[in-house]
Amino acid sequence: MSANGQAQGNTMHSAEREKLILNALGATGFVSYRELESCLDASPATIRRDLTRLEEEGRIVRVHGGAKLPGDESEGSALKLSGTPFEQSISLNLPQKQAIGHAAANLCGHGEGIMIDGGTTTLQMCPYLDGKDAQVLTNSLHIVNALLPQAGTRVLLPSGTVFREQNIVLAPAGEDSMPRFYAPKLFMGAASVGPQGVMQADVILIAAERRLIDRAEEVILLVDSSKFRSSSGAIVCGLDEVDVLITDPGIPDEMCSILDKHGVRLIVAQTA
């Protein structure tokens, strides 16, 4: 093949990849590097070059963990997240969430450093951490308030902007706001869980959660069984990145089989 023919072939291949990237962004406005690596026949370096080129053309914005469509970056739009407000969801399935939180806290050793992502289920861990002298990195002001009365618990917060509806601290896209802190275990929730993976309702949360996942040796997912009945949203991670899933006895049998196939350790927390 001539040099011109080879160059044309590479250009067409590049254009095809760009089309696939933009199509992947079209569904939710965000696509993770993990999703791109699975759907594109290209090396990570090639994908990064494609994203850089698309960003220079103003067609995408690169963020930590992936890319998103350009949009309004004003303060007003940045302070509101999609999904059910925290105060509305905190009382839903509360006995199940309390049992899940208790089971999660039982996985924490004395004096251990842990990360706890914001959420109404992860919040229920807090009462059971009292006396463990844990070091906790969290982005949730609700969790901070719950842990402050515990004299032996050390609490760290990342920098960023407070999203009032969820009372959560999130950094601007692409900014590494985490303090120098080592914590092998990450406890996180989800909007829904299905065969596709762990999902959230808002793409802003995904980049923040990917920062935490990338730092963790063990990802522990806390979800009540209602989260298995509606698997929709933007994918945070695949089930193969989840080490432990804690839920209640309402989990569907089919989902138990799927988790077992992916090597996820399942803990079923019984309500009192």
Secondary structure, DSSP 8 states (H G I E B T S, - for coil): --HHHHHHHHHHHHHHHHHHHHHHHHHHSEEEHHHHHHHSSS-HHHHHHHHHHHHHTTS-EEETTEEE-----SHHHHT--SSS-HHHHTTTTHHHHHHHHHHHHTT--TT-EEEE--STTGGGGGGGGTTS--EEEESBHHHHHHHTT-TT-EEE---SEEETTTTEEE--TT-----S---SEEEE--SEEETTEEEES-HHHHHHHHHHHHH-SEEEEE--GGGGS---SEEEE-GGG-SEEEE-TT--HHHHHHHHHTT-EEEE----
